[in-house]
Amino acid sequence: MAVSGLLHHFHSFPSTHHLLRPAIRTPKFPFPNRGFPARLAANAEAKAKAKAEPKAKAKAKAKTKTAITATATSVFEDTHTVNIAEDVTQGEQMGKRASNTANVSPINDVRCSFALLTLIGRTPMIYLNKVTQGCVANIAAKLESMEPCRSVKDRIGYSMISDAEERGAISPGRSILVEPTSGNTGLGIAFVAAAKGYKLIATMPASMDIERRILLRAFGAEIVLTDPMKGMKGAVDKAEEIVQSKPNAYMFQQFDNIANTKIHFDTTGPEIWEDTVGSVDIFVAGIGTGGTVTGAGRYLKMMDRDIKVVGVEPADRSVISGDNPGYVPSILDVKLLDEVLKITNDEAVEMARKLALEEGLLVGISSGAAAAAAVSIAKRPENAGKLIAAKEKSHSLNKKRIQEAYTTVI
């Protein structure tokens, strides 16, 4: 399932959504389908143009919302609708994911990418239809599980490595990459490192699931396990020790790396803006390292300052909301957040289960948390008729969590 370009003929939305199809002329996208790196360069020009015409964009947004709320039942030949799938069965009808065809012979016209890294980004968005009972707003999920390595962390793995290369800090065959990890960031770095020819050493607590270790080793990464009693601090300390002891070793420090937020400002935010044709009202994302919610949120607010940015935290260890103060990533812009919602593990697991059973979306627990938060917001009367964009992060890799979420309850 993938979405490529705007939909020329979009089926009418289910009556339960009360969403009318807007008749909007085709926007000029800043990202041609030439792969991820090319889109980054194109985005710089788009951002400059956006800053130069804030009033024009605000006026365009107002017209968009008017079109959505009006009875737009006819579509002209030169108009298109938002680039969001109605359900998971529409992949074939809407075409395949954009691929890098710039260097393909016009005789063969083969739709194949020449490099795996060009497939990062440009993930599709899809409306949630069945888990939204009682909602007065519409929810569109961005499927980051359709990245090459099945996670939004593919973006920052590419970004942090490319940024370090551009600064001359690392180079293939010479540098050794070192990163403490307990989640998908390690996998994102590992797959990009393998594609670019780097050796990676990943440090992690010995308590981490075996599935993650197997995947890291599959990409050629060396794994150093640390005392589980010391948690991630022990993994970070070990990574720093390795960097100091090995020449040409380099650590990215994702919680403090500005490339983490920049990639979401350059790609994730613009993709959401384009796919919704500027009609998004609320953006919901997990806080985590702070990269996604800060980068994408900052871009969306730049395009329309009235867009609300909502961060999602686990209820049992939330830090931003103030109940249990703790470490706040330096790259997280707390002032950008209009609201922080706390979701319990039970709520996240239940929503992940419902997304699989009712929507056909197999997602992880963090994605379940984001969806649960979006549904909660969509039920508020003041959000009637609005569009909420929620970021779905990845498939779950943790065997215990998969069993917890998807065990059938009779």
N, C-alpha and C positions, 0 to 999 in steps of 0.2 A: 504494500500500500504506500503510495506517495502522491504528492501533489506537485505539479509542475505548471507554473503560469496561472493566470486567472482563469476561472471557469467561464466557458462561453455559454453553456446552457446548464443552469443550476436547477435541480429539482426543487419544488416548493418545500418549505420546511413543515415539519409535523405541526398540526394544529395546536398541540399542547404547548408549543413554544411561543406562539403568537408573534413570530418574527417575520416581518415583511421584507421582501427582497428589494434592496435599494438599486435604483437605476443610476449608476455612476460611470462616467466616462473613464476609459482606461488610463490609469496613472502611468507616468514614465518611471519605471523601476530603476533605482541606482545600481542594482546588481544584475548584470547580464549573466547568462548561464555558462560561465567560463571557469567555474571552480572556485573554491574557497579563497585562496590567496588573491585571485583577481578581484573578487568581490570586496576584499578589504581595501584595496587601492581605490576602487570605484566609490566606496562609501565615504572616503575623505572628501571627495568633490561634492557628494550629495549633502554631507553635513554642512559644508561651507555655504551651499546654496540655501539650505534650510535656515541657517542663522540669518541670512540676508533677507529672507522673506517671511518673518514671523507673523505679520498681520495677514498676509495672503493665506498662509496655512491655517490660521485660526478661522478665517472666513470660510475656507474650504471645509474645515471640520464641522462648522455650524451647518453648512449646506448638506453635508453627509448625514448628520443626525436628523435633519429635517426630512431627508429622503427616506430614512429608515422608518420614521414614525408615520410617514404618509402612506397612503394606499398605493404603493408602486407595484402594480400587478402586471405591467407590460414592460418588456425589455426590447430596446431598439437594437438594430444590427450593430451599432458602434458602441454599445454599452456592455459592461460586465459587472459581476457581483463579487462579493468578498471571496477570498481564496481559502475557504474553510470547508472541509468535507462535512457532509451531513451525517454520515456514519462510516464505520470501518469497511463496508462493502463497496465503497465507491472508488477504490484505487484504480481499477482498470478503466472505469468510465472517464476518469479525469486525467489519464496519462501517467507516464512514469517520471521518476525523479530526474531533475535536470542533470545532464552529464557534460563532460568536457569534450566538445566536438570541434573545437577551434582548429585543430591540426589534422582532422580527418579528411581524407581525400573525398571530394564531392562525388567521385565515381562510386565509391563504396558506401558513403554516407552512413557509416557505422556509428551507433550511439553507445560508445564505450569511453570510459575515462582512462586517461593515460597514467594517472597516479592516484593511489588510494586516498591521499590527503585532500584531493580536490572534492571528495564526496562529503567532507565535513560541513555541517551546517545545512541551511535551506530545508529544515525538517518541516513536515506538514502540520497543519492545525486541523482539529476535528471538533465538531459540536458534541457535547455530552447530551444524550437524549433521555435515558431511562433512570439515571440516578438523581435526576433533578426534580423529582416530585415536590411540589410546594414552592418551587422557585419562581420568582417573578422577573428574574434577569436571565440572560442567556450565558452559557459557559462554553468557551472554546479552549481545548487543551492543545498545547504544543508538544508533539511527540518526539522528545529527545531520545527516546529508546530506538529511534530509527537512524541514529548516527552509526558510522562504520563499526565502532566498538560498543554500541548500544548504550551510550551515556552522554549526558551533557558535558562531562569532563573531557570528552574528545576535543572540545573547543579550546579549553584552557591548556590541555596537553600540547596542542599545536601552537597556541599563542605563546606560552612561556618558553618553549624550545626555540621558536622562530625569533622571538624578541632577544633571547640570549645570543643567538647566532648573529643577528644584525648588529649587536653591540660588540661583537668579537669576543664574547666571554667563553664560547664553546665552539667546537668544530668536530665533525664526524671523524672517527678514527683516532682522535687525540684526547678528547674529553671523556670523563666518566661522570655520568649523571647519578646523583644520589637524592633520594626523596623518602621521607617518612610518610607512610600512608596507612589508612585504615578503611578507605573507601574506594570509589571509582577513579579518583584522581591518579592513583598509581597505575591503573590500567590504561587511562588516557595517555599518560606519559610513556608507558611501556610500548604501546602500539605505535605511537609516533616515533619513538626512539628506534624501534625495529625498522620502520620504514625509512628512516634517515641514516641508519648505520651507527647508532650510539650504543654503548654498554650502559646498562642501568642497574644500580644497586638499590633495592627497596628495603627499608627497615620497617618492621611492624611488630606489635605485641604477639607473643606466641599463642595468645588466645584467639587470634583471628581465624576465620573459617578456612578450611582446607581448599574449598573451591576457588577462592581468591588467589591463594598461593599457586594452585595449578595453572590458572590463567596467566599469572605473571611470569611463571617459568616458561610457559608456552611461547611467550614473546621474547624469551632469552634473558629475562631479568634474573639477577642474583638476589636471593632473599636472605636477609639477616633478621632472625627473630630475637626479640628482647623480652625482658622480664614482664609477664602480664600484670604483675602487681603494680608496676610503674606506669601502666597505661601508655597513652600516646607520648607523654613526656619522656618516657624511657626510649621510645623509638626516635624522637627528635634528638635527644642527647646522643644516641648512638650514631645517627646520621651526621651530626656535627663532628663527632669524633673521627668518622671515616673521612670526611672532607679535609680535616686537618692533617690526617696521616697519609693520604694519597695525593700525589701530584696530579694536577689537571682535573681534580674532582670538583663538581659544581652542584649546589643544592638550590632548588627553585624557591622554597618557602612560600607555598601557595597562599597562606593566610596574609602575607605581607607583599605579595607580588602584584604590582599594578597591572601587569599584563593579564591577570585574571579578570579584572573588571573591564579592561579595555576591549577584550574580545567580545564581550556581551554588549558593550556600547556600539561596537562596529558591526556586529552581525545579528545577535539575538533580538535586540530592540528593534532595529530596522525591519527584520523579517516579520515580527509581530505587527508593526505599523503597516507594512505593505499588505500582508495577508488579510488584515481587517479593513483595509482601505481607510485607515485613520479613524475608524469608528470605535476603537477600544476605549472603555471608560475606566476599568480597574485592572491592575496587573497584580497577580498573586504568585509568589514564589517562596520556596524555603530559604531561610537565611544562610545556613551552612557557613561557607567561608566568606560570604558576603559578596562574591563576585557577580553572580547572576542578578540578584535583586538590586544591587547598586548599579552595575553597568547598563542592563536593559532598562531598569527603572529611570535612570538618569536620561537616557535617550528619549524615552517616551514622554517624560515631563518636559524635555526640551521641545518636543514637537507639539505638545499640548500640556500646559501647566495645570490644567484641571484634572488630568488623569491621576487616579489614586494608586499608590504603591503599597501593597500589603505584604508584610513578611510573616512567615510561618515558622514556629518553633515547637519542639517537643515539650509537652507540658511538664514532664518530670525533670528537665534540665534546661529550662529556658533561662536566658541571661539578659536579653534585651528588655523584656517586659518588667524586669526589676524584682521579681519574686525570689530569684536565686542568683544573685550577682556572680558573674564569672568572667572568663576571658572573652573579650570582644575583638574580632579580627580588625587589624588596622585599616584594611581596605574597605570595610563596611561603613557606608555613609548613613549613620543612624538618623540624621536629620532629614534624609530623603524619604523615610518611611512615614506614611500617614497613619498606619495602624500595624500592630503586631498581634497575631492570633496564636494562641496556644492550643495544640491538638494533642490529645492523649494517644498512647500507643494503641489502645483498643479501638479508638475512632479511626486511626490510620489503617489498621489491619482490616477493619470492617469495610472501609471504603475501597481498599485495594481488592478485596474479595468481590465486592459488588461490581467494580469496574470490569473484572474478568467475567463474571457470570452474566451481567446484564448488558455491558457495552462491547464485550469481546476484546478488552484491552488488558493484557497481562503486564502489570506494572509492579514496582517495588513499594515498600512501605512509605518512603518519603514522598513518592508520587501520590499515594493514598492520602497522606496528610495534606498535601497541597489541594487535592480535589475536595477533601472534606471541608477545608477552609473556604474554598470557592463556593461550595454549595451553601454553607452557612451565610456567607455574604449575599448570595443570590436570593435568599429568602427574605431579606430585609425589604420592607415596603418602599423605602426611599430609593432603592435600586431598581425599581420596576422599569423594564424596557432597556436596561443597560446591557453592555457586553463586557463580560469578565474573561480575561485571558489568564489561564493557569498553566504553569510550566510543569510538564511531566518529565521527570529526570531520567529514569532508566528502568530496565528490567532488574528485578532483584536477583543478586548472586548468592545470597546467604541461604544455605539449605534450611537452616532452622526457621528463618523468617518465611521462606516459601511454604514450608509445612504449616507454619502458624497461620499464614494468610489464606491458603488454599485448601486446607483440610475441610472436607464437606461436613456440614453440621446438619443432622437429620432431626 
